[in-house]
Amino acid sequence: MYGLMAVMGLVCLPLLLGPRRWVKAVVRLWIRLMHGGLRLLCGISIQIEGLEHLPKGGALIASKHQAMIDVFWPWLHCEDPALIFKKELSLMPVFGWYALKLKNVMVDRAGYATALRAMVRQACALADQGRQILIFPEGTRGEPGEALPFKPGVAALYTQMNVPCVPVALNSGLHWPAHGLIMTPGVITVRILPPIAPGLKRKAFMQTLQARIDEASADLLRSKVR
């Protein structure tokens, strides 16, 4: 799977010289091929629930994060997503070039308050253009069943962007481990939850967001062992 991703990324490099829409089309094709490869080679399929909860136009999407594959589904199901990445990833050959061309939000995690302000400024500008901003509130990949504390960045985005926040739960780590290369067959479920309307106080928002994501993630794990 990793080889397929690398080969296609290299073959399509010349398209980086063209308009952004070309690269978006390539990325979407690449993800569809990867999903097909997962089914054929690894016995893994992707199931998306709750697509009706994705709003049109600018939005904040706050998702659980357990595997690399978690960054891909928005490119197939959102109008024009922008992902929040740590800046170091933009320096990676191939992956970083595509990430920059697609105009994602790059964050220097060493910059603390300055980095937070820059992230909010970039995200607000992209949301004003009608894009959907994906953030992983825990800030890192966790194991299935692990409830990590949410970082303050998601609250800063919610209070400043003034758009709906869509919580997302998933169970990808059951089949694509966060810190391993061996995948196991099964169905990865991404569950998109009803949006949280703008306007909540910071504390109420954080409590609501974490409760919804953790509860839905736990439910996905329970459904696997029934």
GROMACS elastic network, one bead per residue, 0.5 to 0.9 nm:
[ bonds ]
;  ai    aj funct       b0    kb
    1     4     6  0.51569   500
    1     5     6  0.63855   500
    1     6     6  0.87448   500
    1    34     6  0.70365   500
    1    37     6  0.68230   500
    1    38     6  0.72162   500
    1    41     6  0.81597   500
    1    42     6  0.88343   500
    2     5     6  0.51732   500
    2     6     6  0.62679   500
    2     7     6  0.87131   500
    3     6     6  0.51237   500
    3     7     6  0.60998   500
    3     8     6  0.86149   500
    4     7     6  0.52615   500
    4     8     6  0.61969   500
    4     9     6  0.84621   500
    4    33     6  0.87576   500
    4    34     6  0.74756   500
    4    37     6  0.84509   500
    5     8     6  0.55011   500
    5     9     6  0.61219   500
    5    10     6  0.87212   500
    5    30     6  0.73522   500
    5    31     6  0.86732   500
    5    33     6  0.89906   500
    5    34     6  0.71813   500
    6     9     6  0.51288   500
    6    10     6  0.62434   500
    6    11     6  0.86938   500
    6    94     6  0.79522   500
    6    95     6  0.87074   500
    7    10     6  0.52215   500
    7    11     6  0.61577   500
    7    12     6  0.87028   500
    8    11     6  0.50700   500
    8    12     6  0.61812   500
    8    13     6  0.86080   500
    8    30     6  0.70704   500
    9    12     6  0.54768   500
    9    13     6  0.63098   500
    9    26     6  0.88911   500
    9    27     6  0.86994   500
    9    30     6  0.81612   500
    9    94     6  0.64290   500
    9    95     6  0.76894   500
    9    98     6  0.84490   500
   10    13     6  0.52585   500
   10    14     6  0.85816   500
   10    94     6  0.69073   500
   11    14     6  0.76881   500
   12    15     6  0.57137   500
   12    16     6  0.77051   500
   12    23     6  0.85422   500
   12    26     6  0.75412   500
   13    16     6  0.56295   500
   13    17     6  0.80714   500
   13    94     6  0.77172   500
   13    97     6  0.87896   500
   13    98     6  0.85484   500
   14    17     6  0.58576   500
   14    18     6  0.77580   500
   15    18     6  0.52394   500
   15    19     6  0.78971   500
   15    20     6  0.88066   500
   15    22     6  0.66179   500
   15    23     6  0.64071   500
   15    26     6  0.84858   500
   16    19     6  0.74656   500
   16    20     6  0.76608   500
   16    22     6  0.79825   500
   16    23     6  0.64935   500
   16    97     6  0.78858   500
   16    98     6  0.72902   500
   16   101     6  0.68595   500
   17    20     6  0.88122   500
   18    21     6  0.83041   500
   18    22     6  0.66493   500
   18    23     6  0.78412   500
   19    22     6  0.57210   500
   19    23     6  0.72290   500
   19   101     6  0.88093   500
   20    23     6  0.52664   500
   20    24     6  0.63255   500
   20    25     6  0.87822   500
   20   101     6  0.64305   500
   20   102     6  0.62151   500
   20   103     6  0.85740   500
   21    25     6  0.62153   500
   21    26     6  0.86508   500
   21   102     6  0.85018   500
   22    25     6  0.51903   500
   22    26     6  0.63105   500
   22    27     6  0.87061   500
   23    27     6  0.60652   500
   23    28     6  0.85490   500
   23    98     6  0.74582   500
   23   101     6  0.75159   500
   23   102     6  0.71252   500
   24    27     6  0.51437   500
   24    28     6  0.62139   500
   24    29     6  0.86477   500
   24    75     6  0.80317   500
   24    80     6  0.88332   500
   24   102     6  0.69846   500
   25    28     6  0.52083   500
   25    29     6  0.62356   500
   25    30     6  0.85321   500
   26    29     6  0.50811   500
   26    30     6  0.59486   500
   26    31     6  0.85613   500
   27    31     6  0.61164   500
   27    32     6  0.86163   500
   27    72     6  0.89787   500
   27    75     6  0.76265   500
   27    98     6  0.85230   500
   28    31     6  0.51537   500
   28    32     6  0.62683   500
   28    33     6  0.86642   500
   28    72     6  0.86247   500
   28    75     6  0.61480   500
   28    76     6  0.61426   500
   29    32     6  0.51304   500
   29    33     6  0.61959   500
   29    34     6  0.85426   500
   30    33     6  0.51669   500
   30    34     6  0.61158   500
   30    35     6  0.86608   500
   31    35     6  0.61160   500
   31    36     6  0.85533   500
   31    72     6  0.66628   500
   31    73     6  0.81029   500
   31    75     6  0.80930   500
   31    76     6  0.78957   500
   32    35     6  0.50767   500
   32    36     6  0.62413   500
   32    37     6  0.86094   500
   32    76     6  0.82091   500
   33    37     6  0.61225   500
   33    38     6  0.86007   500
   34    38     6  0.61232   500
   34    39     6  0.86630   500
   35    38     6  0.50460   500
   35    39     6  0.63715   500
   35    40     6  0.87597   500
   35    44     6  0.81074   500
   35    45     6  0.70568   500
   35    46     6  0.73827   500
   36    39     6  0.51905   500
   36    40     6  0.62380   500
   36    41     6  0.84397   500
   36    44     6  0.89855   500
   36    45     6  0.82331   500
   37    40     6  0.51179   500
   37    41     6  0.56106   500
   37    42     6  0.74050   500
   37    43     6  0.87633   500
   37    44     6  0.87350   500
   38    41     6  0.54532   500
   38    43     6  0.61350   500
   38    44     6  0.52120   500
   38    45     6  0.67465   500
   38    46     6  0.89809   500
   38   185     6  0.88785   500
   39    42     6  0.57372   500
   39    45     6  0.54175   500
   39    46     6  0.86648   500
   39   185     6  0.84518   500
   40    43     6  0.58833   500
   40    44     6  0.78942   500
   41    44     6  0.81466   500
   42    45     6  0.88156   500
   42   183     6  0.67578   500
   42   184     6  0.67567   500
   42   185     6  0.57943   500
   42   186     6  0.86671   500
   43   183     6  0.89897   500
   43   184     6  0.74481   500
   43   186     6  0.62622   500
   43   187     6  0.83806   500
   44   175     6  0.73855   500
   44   176     6  0.89684   500
   44   183     6  0.83199   500
   44   184     6  0.73068   500
   44   187     6  0.56793   500
   44   188     6  0.70508   500
   45   185     6  0.81600   500
   45   186     6  0.65551   500
   45   188     6  0.61486   500
   45   189     6  0.85985   500
   46    73     6  0.88871   500
   46   172     6  0.89388   500
   46   186     6  0.88360   500
   46   187     6  0.58322   500
   46   189     6  0.60649   500
   46   190     6  0.76193   500
   47   187     6  0.67468   500
   47   188     6  0.60423   500
   47   190     6  0.62010   500
   47   191     6  0.83821   500
   48    51     6  0.70329   500
   48    73     6  0.84132   500
   48   188     6  0.84851   500
   48   189     6  0.59257   500
   48   191     6  0.60925   500
   48   192     6  0.75322   500
   49    52     6  0.85480   500
   49   189     6  0.73096   500
   49   190     6  0.61071   500
   49   192     6  0.58886   500
   49   193     6  0.84430   500
   50    53     6  0.56239   500
   50    54     6  0.77843   500
   50   190     6  0.85674   500
   50   191     6  0.60695   500
   50   193     6  0.63029   500
   50   194     6  0.78923   500
   51    54     6  0.56603   500
   51    77     6  0.76410   500
   51   191     6  0.84438   500
   51   192     6  0.63999   500
   51   193     6  0.86739   500
   52    55     6  0.77830   500
   52   192     6  0.84273   500
   52   194     6  0.85769   500
   53   166     6  0.74884   500
   53   192     6  0.65584   500
   53   193     6  0.63840   500
   53   194     6  0.52830   500
   53   195     6  0.64961   500
   54    59     6  0.83401   500
   54    61     6  0.87482   500
   54    77     6  0.85897   500
   54    78     6  0.74568   500
   54   166     6  0.70819   500
   54   192     6  0.76100   500
   54   193     6  0.86226   500
   54   194     6  0.81044   500
   54   195     6  0.76927   500
   55    58     6  0.77502   500
   55    59     6  0.68870   500
   55    78     6  0.88758   500
   55   132     6  0.88970   500
   55   164     6  0.77683   500
   55   166     6  0.84182   500
   55   195     6  0.81107   500
   56    59     6  0.78293   500
   56    78     6  0.85073   500
   56    79     6  0.75862   500
   56   130     6  0.79332   500
   56   131     6  0.89706   500
   56   132     6  0.87214   500
   57    79     6  0.76305   500
   57    80     6  0.85102   500
   57   127     6  0.76350   500
   57   128     6  0.85369   500
   57   129     6  0.79943   500
   57   131     6  0.60535   500
   57   132     6  0.69674   500
   58   126     6  0.78471   500
   58   128     6  0.63966   500
   58   129     6  0.70947   500
   58   132     6  0.51558   500
   58   133     6  0.76896   500
   58   161     6  0.88068   500
   58   163     6  0.64538   500
   58   164     6  0.80227   500
   59   127     6  0.64781   500
   59   130     6  0.77382   500
   59   131     6  0.68366   500
   59   133     6  0.61881   500
   59   134     6  0.86015   500
   59   161     6  0.82537   500
   59   162     6  0.86227   500
   59   163     6  0.52554   500
   59   164     6  0.53812   500
   59   165     6  0.61109   500
   59   166     6  0.74355   500
   60   123     6  0.89262   500
   60   127     6  0.81224   500
   60   131     6  0.88811   500
   60   132     6  0.58365   500
   60   134     6  0.61633   500
   60   135     6  0.75665   500
   60   154     6  0.87179   500
   60   157     6  0.77813   500
   60   158     6  0.71693   500
   60   161     6  0.80254   500
   60   163     6  0.66643   500
   60   164     6  0.62031   500
   60   166     6  0.61654   500
   60   167     6  0.86574   500
   61   132     6  0.68511   500
   61   133     6  0.58356   500
   61   135     6  0.62035   500
   61   136     6  0.84091   500
   61   164     6  0.83786   500
   61   165     6  0.55933   500
   61   167     6  0.60908   500
   61   168     6  0.72015   500
   61   195     6  0.87693   500
   62   133     6  0.83908   500
   62   134     6  0.60310   500
   62   135     6  0.51061   500
   62   136     6  0.57314   500
   62   137     6  0.62455   500
   62   154     6  0.74576   500
   62   165     6  0.68092   500
   62   166     6  0.60054   500
   62   168     6  0.60486   500
   62   169     6  0.88960   500
   62   209     6  0.82105   500
   62   213     6  0.87080   500
   63    70     6  0.83724   500
   63   134     6  0.72710   500
   63   135     6  0.63771   500
   63   136     6  0.51099   500
   63   137     6  0.68427   500
   63   138     6  0.86973   500
   63   166     6  0.81513   500
   63   167     6  0.58625   500
   63   169     6  0.61189   500
   63   170     6  0.79812   500
   63   192     6  0.87263   500
   63   213     6  0.76484   500
   64    70     6  0.82734   500
   64   135     6  0.89040   500
   64   136     6  0.60379   500
   64   137     6  0.73013   500
   64   138     6  0.73655   500
   64   141     6  0.81640   500
   64   142     6  0.83629   500
   64   167     6  0.82851   500
   64   168     6  0.61856   500
   64   169     6  0.53515   500
   64   170     6  0.63105   500
   64   171     6  0.86099   500
   64   213     6  0.69932   500
   64   214     6  0.83907   500
   64   217     6  0.79580   500
   65    68     6  0.81367   500
   65    70     6  0.63386   500
   65    71     6  0.86066   500
   65   136     6  0.60881   500
   65   137     6  0.84337   500
   65   138     6  0.75191   500
   65   139     6  0.82665   500
   65   140     6  0.67877   500
   65   142     6  0.63425   500
   65   143     6  0.86747   500
   65   169     6  0.83904   500
   65   170     6  0.76799   500
   65   171     6  0.87565   500
   65   172     6  0.81144   500
   65   173     6  0.83349   500
   65   178     6  0.87736   500
   66    69     6  0.84440   500
   66    70     6  0.71499   500
   66   140     6  0.80468   500
   66   142     6  0.50342   500
   66   143     6  0.60334   500
   66   144     6  0.69479   500
   66   170     6  0.79785   500
   66   171     6  0.72784   500
   66   172     6  0.59092   500
   66   174     6  0.85602   500
   66   176     6  0.80206   500
   66   177     6  0.71815   500
   66   178     6  0.55482   500
   67    70     6  0.57272   500
   67    71     6  0.83647   500
   67   141     6  0.63953   500
   67   142     6  0.81476   500
   67   143     6  0.88769   500
   67   171     6  0.89435   500
   67   172     6  0.59437   500
   67   173     6  0.56066   500
   67   175     6  0.88522   500
   67   176     6  0.59108   500
   67   177     6  0.61096   500
   67   179     6  0.82956   500
   68    71     6  0.63101   500
   68    72     6  0.81039   500
   68   141     6  0.83542   500
   68   172     6  0.88015   500
   68   176     6  0.79061   500
   68   177     6  0.87357   500
   68   178     6  0.72668   500
   69    72     6  0.55734   500
   69    73     6  0.75988   500
   69   172     6  0.75441   500
   69   176     6  0.78758   500
   70    73     6  0.65461   500
   70    74     6  0.85137   500
   70   170     6  0.84161   500
   70   172     6  0.73207   500
   70   190     6  0.85475   500
   71    74     6  0.69208   500
   71    75     6  0.81979   500
   71    83     6  0.75879   500
   71   134     6  0.83527   500
   72    75     6  0.57826   500
   72    76     6  0.74509   500
   73    76     6  0.54829   500
   73    77     6  0.64144   500
   73    78     6  0.82767   500
   73   190     6  0.84875   500
   74    77     6  0.51192   500
   74    78     6  0.51176   500
   74    79     6  0.83531   500
   74    80     6  0.83232   500
   74    81     6  0.62692   500
   74    82     6  0.87555   500
   74    83     6  0.89299   500
   74   132     6  0.87168   500
   74   134     6  0.80442   500
   75    78     6  0.59402   500
   75    79     6  0.77634   500
   75    80     6  0.72496   500
   75    81     6  0.63310   500
   75    82     6  0.88691   500
   76    79     6  0.82007   500
   77    80     6  0.88905   500
   77    81     6  0.89571   500
   78    81     6  0.59270   500
   78   131     6  0.86134   500
   78   132     6  0.70998   500
   79   130     6  0.85427   500
   79   131     6  0.72241   500
   79   132     6  0.75252   500
   80   130     6  0.75768   500
   80   131     6  0.51135   500
   80   132     6  0.61936   500
   80   133     6  0.88553   500
   81   104     6  0.81943   500
   81   131     6  0.55057   500
   81   133     6  0.58699   500
   81   134     6  0.70077   500
   82   102     6  0.76551   500
   82   103     6  0.68987   500
   82   105     6  0.66792   500
   82   123     6  0.82638   500
   82   126     6  0.77203   500
   82   127     6  0.89314   500
   82   131     6  0.65855   500
   82   132     6  0.59693   500
   82   134     6  0.61772   500
   83    99     6  0.85859   500
   83   103     6  0.86513   500
   83   104     6  0.51990   500
   83   105     6  0.60198   500
   83   106     6  0.83555   500
   83   132     6  0.83225   500
   83   133     6  0.57993   500
   83   135     6  0.64922   500
   84   104     6  0.62818   500
   84   106     6  0.59692   500
   84   107     6  0.70562   500
   84   119     6  0.81587   500
   84   123     6  0.84806   500
   84   133     6  0.72413   500
   84   134     6  0.61809   500
   84   135     6  0.55687   500
   84   136     6  0.79540   500
   85    88     6  0.81851   500
   85    89     6  0.68106   500
   85    90     6  0.79993   500
   85    99     6  0.86757   500
   85   104     6  0.74127   500
   85   105     6  0.61714   500
   85   106     6  0.50529   500
   85   107     6  0.60763   500
   85   108     6  0.89045   500
   85   135     6  0.83279   500
   86    89     6  0.59396   500
   86    90     6  0.77237   500
   86   105     6  0.84029   500
   86   106     6  0.56136   500
   86   108     6  0.60622   500
   86   109     6  0.65619   500
   87    90     6  0.55052   500
   87    91     6  0.73819   500
   87   105     6  0.85568   500
   87   108     6  0.51315   500
   87   109     6  0.75166   500
   88    91     6  0.54614   500
   88    92     6  0.72439   500
   88    96     6  0.85329   500
   88   106     6  0.84518   500
   88   107     6  0.84616   500
   88   108     6  0.76835   500
   89    92     6  0.53546   500
   89    93     6  0.88592   500
   89    95     6  0.74857   500
   89    96     6  0.56591   500
   89    99     6  0.83561   500
   89   106     6  0.83835   500
   90    93     6  0.80521   500
   90    95     6  0.72196   500
   90    97     6  0.66354   500
   90    98     6  0.85179   500
   90    99     6  0.65567   500
   90   100     6  0.65915   500
   90   106     6  0.74221   500
   91    94     6  0.89101   500
   91    95     6  0.83515   500
   91    96     6  0.54484   500
   91    97     6  0.77825   500
   92    95     6  0.58630   500
   92    97     6  0.75187   500
   93    96     6  0.57510   500
   93    97     6  0.65560   500
   94    97     6  0.51478   500
   94    98     6  0.63451   500
   94    99     6  0.86510   500
   95    98     6  0.53578   500
   95    99     6  0.61812   500
   95   100     6  0.87274   500
   96   100     6  0.61412   500
   96   101     6  0.85787   500
   97   100     6  0.52987   500
   97   101     6  0.62303   500
   97   102     6  0.87177   500
   98   101     6  0.50984   500
   98   102     6  0.61869   500
   98   103     6  0.87682   500
   99   102     6  0.53128   500
   99   103     6  0.65881   500
   99   104     6  0.60920   500
   99   105     6  0.88347   500
   99   106     6  0.89347   500
  100   103     6  0.51710   500
  100   104     6  0.62542   500
  100   105     6  0.85132   500
  100   106     6  0.83902   500
  101   104     6  0.79692   500
  103   106     6  0.88010   500
  103   126     6  0.88441   500
  104   122     6  0.88113   500
  104   123     6  0.87714   500
  104   126     6  0.88310   500
  104   133     6  0.85971   500
  105   119     6  0.66608   500
  105   122     6  0.63861   500
  105   123     6  0.67237   500
  105   126     6  0.88564   500
  105   133     6  0.84934   500
  106   118     6  0.89933   500
  106   119     6  0.72431   500
  106   122     6  0.86742   500
  107   110     6  0.87310   500
  107   111     6  0.84441   500
  107   115     6  0.61587   500
  107   116     6  0.77186   500
  107   118     6  0.76533   500
  107   119     6  0.60905   500
  108   111     6  0.56061   500
  108   112     6  0.78872   500
  108   114     6  0.88217   500
  108   115     6  0.56406   500
  108   116     6  0.85311   500
  108   118     6  0.89622   500
  108   119     6  0.87484   500
  109   112     6  0.61444   500
  109   115     6  0.64999   500
  109   116     6  0.83004   500
  110   115     6  0.75255   500
  111   114     6  0.54679   500
  111   116     6  0.76946   500
  112   115     6  0.52252   500
  112   116     6  0.61209   500
  112   117     6  0.87495   500
  113   116     6  0.50174   500
  113   117     6  0.62458   500
  113   118     6  0.86230   500
  114   117     6  0.52577   500
  114   118     6  0.62554   500
  114   119     6  0.86546   500
  115   118     6  0.50429   500
  115   119     6  0.60670   500
  115   120     6  0.86220   500
  116   119     6  0.50915   500
  116   120     6  0.62271   500
  116   121     6  0.85735   500
  116   153     6  0.66592   500
  116   156     6  0.80195   500
  117   120     6  0.51914   500
  117   121     6  0.61050   500
  117   122     6  0.86619   500
  117   156     6  0.86772   500
  118   121     6  0.50650   500
  118   122     6  0.61774   500
  118   123     6  0.85406   500
  119   122     6  0.52635   500
  119   123     6  0.60690   500
  119   124     6  0.85156   500
  119   153     6  0.84032   500
  119   157     6  0.82735   500
  120   123     6  0.51177   500
  120   124     6  0.59676   500
  120   125     6  0.85138   500
  120   153     6  0.81856   500
  120   156     6  0.69708   500
  120   157     6  0.56503   500
  120   160     6  0.72660   500
  120   161     6  0.78611   500
  121   124     6  0.53147   500
  121   125     6  0.62878   500
  121   126     6  0.87879   500
  121   157     6  0.89483   500
  121   160     6  0.88185   500
  122   125     6  0.52348   500
  122   126     6  0.63115   500
  122   127     6  0.86679   500
  123   126     6  0.51652   500
  123   127     6  0.60452   500
  123   128     6  0.85108   500
  123   131     6  0.88399   500
  123   132     6  0.89501   500
  123   133     6  0.66634   500
  123   157     6  0.74358   500
  123   161     6  0.75629   500
  124   127     6  0.50854   500
  124   128     6  0.61065   500
  124   129     6  0.87254   500
  124   133     6  0.89832   500
  124   157     6  0.77607   500
  124   160     6  0.72595   500
  124   161     6  0.52934   500
  124   162     6  0.87336   500
  125   128     6  0.51626   500
  125   129     6  0.66379   500
  125   161     6  0.88134   500
  126   129     6  0.50471   500
  126   130     6  0.67233   500
  126   131     6  0.55755   500
  126   132     6  0.78502   500
  126   133     6  0.77737   500
  127   132     6  0.62533   500
  127   133     6  0.69651   500
  127   161     6  0.72438   500
  127   163     6  0.80823   500
  128   131     6  0.72215   500
  128   161     6  0.84504   500
  135   138     6  0.88511   500
  135   139     6  0.81887   500
  135   153     6  0.87487   500
  135   154     6  0.70852   500
  136   139     6  0.55305   500
  136   140     6  0.71779   500
  136   141     6  0.85232   500
  136   150     6  0.86284   500
  136   151     6  0.89464   500
  136   154     6  0.80991   500
  137   140     6  0.81568   500
  137   149     6  0.81782   500
  137   150     6  0.50274   500
  137   151     6  0.56253   500
  137   152     6  0.78950   500
  137   153     6  0.72121   500
  137   154     6  0.57571   500
  137   155     6  0.88783   500
  137   210     6  0.88802   500
  138   141     6  0.75899   500
  138   142     6  0.81420   500
  138   147     6  0.85320   500
  138   148     6  0.58763   500
  138   149     6  0.59911   500
  138   151     6  0.57567   500
  139   148     6  0.89200   500
  139   150     6  0.74136   500
  139   151     6  0.65437   500
  139   153     6  0.89857   500
  140   148     6  0.89035   500
  141   173     6  0.88459   500
  141   178     6  0.60773   500
  141   179     6  0.85893   500
  142   145     6  0.83334   500
  142   146     6  0.61382   500
  142   147     6  0.77637   500
  142   148     6  0.72693   500
  142   173     6  0.79628   500
  142   178     6  0.67729   500
  143   146     6  0.53524   500
  143   147     6  0.85093   500
  143   173     6  0.62339   500
  143   174     6  0.83100   500
  143   177     6  0.76815   500
  143   178     6  0.67509   500
  143   179     6  0.89796   500
  144   147     6  0.85051   500
  144   170     6  0.89456   500
  144   171     6  0.65186   500
  144   172     6  0.79726   500
  144   173     6  0.56259   500
  144   174     6  0.64376   500
  144   177     6  0.89152   500
  144   217     6  0.82552   500
  144   218     6  0.85834   500
  144   221     6  0.75673   500
  145   171     6  0.88240   500
  145   214     6  0.85909   500
  145   217     6  0.74341   500
  145   218     6  0.64387   500
  145   221     6  0.72068   500
  146   214     6  0.88821   500
  147   150     6  0.89131   500
  147   210     6  0.88467   500
  147   214     6  0.66303   500
  149   210     6  0.82959   500
  150   153     6  0.84048   500
  150   154     6  0.77989   500
  150   206     6  0.78303   500
  150   210     6  0.72925   500
  151   154     6  0.66560   500
  151   155     6  0.80625   500
  152   155     6  0.54168   500
  152   156     6  0.64110   500
  152   157     6  0.88695   500
  152   206     6  0.86941   500
  153   156     6  0.50663   500
  153   157     6  0.62584   500
  153   158     6  0.86629   500
  154   157     6  0.51379   500
  154   158     6  0.61671   500
  154   159     6  0.87157   500
  154   206     6  0.82788   500
  155   158     6  0.50339   500
  155   159     6  0.61371   500
  155   160     6  0.85382   500
  155   202     6  0.60610   500
  155   203     6  0.84192   500
  155   205     6  0.72710   500
  155   206     6  0.66122   500
  156   159     6  0.54161   500
  156   160     6  0.62135   500
  156   161     6  0.84032   500
  156   202     6  0.81290   500
  157   160     6  0.53168   500
  157   161     6  0.56626   500
  157   162     6  0.83800   500
  158   161     6  0.55221   500
  158   162     6  0.63544   500
  158   163     6  0.71276   500
  158   164     6  0.79427   500
  158   165     6  0.69194   500
  158   198     6  0.71211   500
  158   199     6  0.85348   500
  158   200     6  0.88374   500
  158   202     6  0.82397   500
  158   205     6  0.83049   500
  159   162     6  0.61907   500
  159   163     6  0.87287   500
  159   198     6  0.75143   500
  159   199     6  0.72708   500
  159   200     6  0.79380   500
  159   201     6  0.78705   500
  159   202     6  0.70329   500
  160   163     6  0.86138   500
  161   164     6  0.86893   500
  161   198     6  0.84751   500
  162   197     6  0.86380   500
  162   198     6  0.54146   500
  162   199     6  0.71945   500
  163   196     6  0.89645   500
  163   197     6  0.71605   500
  163   198     6  0.55536   500
  163   199     6  0.88484   500
  164   195     6  0.58502   500
  164   196     6  0.55956   500
  164   198     6  0.53464   500
  165   194     6  0.87672   500
  165   195     6  0.53135   500
  165   196     6  0.50453   500
  165   197     6  0.66008   500
  165   198     6  0.72583   500
  165   209     6  0.86243   500
  166   192     6  0.71249   500
  166   193     6  0.63415   500
  166   194     6  0.63650   500
  166   196     6  0.62222   500
  166   197     6  0.88287   500
  166   209     6  0.87967   500
  167   191     6  0.86329   500
  167   192     6  0.63522   500
  167   193     6  0.53897   500
  167   194     6  0.71492   500
  167   195     6  0.65515   500
  167   196     6  0.77378   500
  167   209     6  0.65549   500
  167   210     6  0.86066   500
  167   212     6  0.71233   500
  167   213     6  0.61281   500
  168   190     6  0.70071   500
  168   191     6  0.56854   500
  168   193     6  0.58207   500
  168   212     6  0.85737   500
  168   213     6  0.62274   500
  168   216     6  0.83235   500
  168   217     6  0.86175   500
  169   189     6  0.83338   500
  169   190     6  0.60509   500
  169   191     6  0.51401   500
  169   192     6  0.66047   500
  169   193     6  0.76529   500
  169   212     6  0.83638   500
  169   213     6  0.53206   500
  169   214     6  0.74202   500
  169   215     6  0.85575   500
  169   216     6  0.58117   500
  169   217     6  0.50441   500
  169   218     6  0.88214   500
  169   220     6  0.81067   500
  170   173     6  0.83497   500
  170   188     6  0.73450   500
  170   189     6  0.55463   500
  170   191     6  0.58718   500
  170   192     6  0.86024   500
  170   213     6  0.87338   500
  170   216     6  0.79907   500
  170   217     6  0.58350   500
  170   220     6  0.70548   500
  170   221     6  0.89287   500
  171   174     6  0.59224   500
  171   175     6  0.80150   500
  171   187     6  0.88217   500
  171   188     6  0.59412   500
  171   189     6  0.59039   500
  171   190     6  0.70429   500
  171   191     6  0.89803   500
  171   217     6  0.67867   500
  171   218     6  0.89405   500
  171   220     6  0.64687   500
  171   221     6  0.68538   500
  172   175     6  0.57925   500
  172   176     6  0.58612   500
  172   177     6  0.76296   500
  172   178     6  0.88040   500
  172   187     6  0.83912   500
  172   188     6  0.51246   500
  172   189     6  0.69000   500
  172   190     6  0.78665   500
  173   178     6  0.60928   500
  173   188     6  0.83801   500
  174   177     6  0.64954   500
  174   183     6  0.86013   500
  174   184     6  0.76645   500
  174   186     6  0.84119   500
  174   188     6  0.77591   500
  174   221     6  0.86493   500
  175   182     6  0.84828   500
  175   183     6  0.53508   500
  175   185     6  0.63315   500
  175   186     6  0.65461   500
  175   187     6  0.78075   500
  175   188     6  0.70240   500
  176   179     6  0.87671   500
  176   180     6  0.77266   500
  176   181     6  0.75613   500
  176   182     6  0.72092   500
  176   184     6  0.68938   500
  176   188     6  0.87562   500
  177   180     6  0.53023   500
  177   181     6  0.70194   500
  177   182     6  0.72803   500
  177   183     6  0.68424   500
  177   184     6  0.88240   500
  178   181     6  0.85278   500
  180   183     6  0.81028   500
  189   220     6  0.76987   500
  191   216     6  0.77218   500
  191   217     6  0.84284   500
  191   220     6  0.85668   500
  192   195     6  0.86858   500
  193   196     6  0.89980   500
  193   212     6  0.79688   500
  193   213     6  0.82221   500
  193   216     6  0.83932   500
  196   200     6  0.86177   500
  196   205     6  0.81288   500
  196   208     6  0.83565   500
  196   209     6  0.78844   500
  197   200     6  0.76123   500
  199   202     6  0.89533   500
  199   205     6  0.87327   500
  200   203     6  0.81726   500
  200   204     6  0.62254   500
  200   205     6  0.55972   500
  201   204     6  0.53802   500
  201   205     6  0.60186   500
  201   206     6  0.86583   500
  202   205     6  0.51636   500
  202   206     6  0.62238   500
  202   207     6  0.86820   500
  203   206     6  0.52459   500
  203   207     6  0.62025   500
  203   208     6  0.85515   500
  204   207     6  0.52253   500
  204   208     6  0.60523   500
  204   209     6  0.84999   500
  205   208     6  0.51381   500
  205   209     6  0.59581   500
  205   210     6  0.84922   500
  206   209     6  0.51682   500
  206   210     6  0.60325   500
  206   211     6  0.83458   500
  207   210     6  0.54390   500
  207   211     6  0.59925   500
  207   212     6  0.85530   500
  208   211     6  0.52488   500
  208   212     6  0.61455   500
  208   213     6  0.86446   500
  209   212     6  0.53414   500
  209   213     6  0.62124   500
  209   214     6  0.84863   500
  210   213     6  0.52645   500
  210   214     6  0.58453   500
  210   215     6  0.82413   500
  211   214     6  0.53112   500
  211   215     6  0.58637   500
  211   216     6  0.84282   500
  212   215     6  0.52851   500
  212   216     6  0.60956   500
  212   217     6  0.84444   500
  213   216     6  0.53008   500
  213   217     6  0.59644   500
  213   218     6  0.85075   500
  214   217     6  0.50791   500
  214   218     6  0.60573   500
  214   219     6  0.85390   500
  215   218     6  0.51945   500
  215   219     6  0.62220   500
  215   220     6  0.87906   500
  216   220     6  0.62973   500
  216   221     6  0.87827   500
  217   220     6  0.51411   500
  217   221     6  0.64711   500
  217   222     6  0.87633   500
  218   221     6  0.51148   500
  218   222     6  0.61962   500
  218   223     6  0.86584   500
  219   222     6  0.50009   500
  219   223     6  0.61334   500
  219   224     6  0.87618   500
  220   223     6  0.52006   500
  220   224     6  0.66145   500
  221   224     6  0.52870   500
  221   225     6  0.69826   500
  222   225     6  0.54714   500
  222   226     6  0.65210   500
  223   226     6  0.54158   500
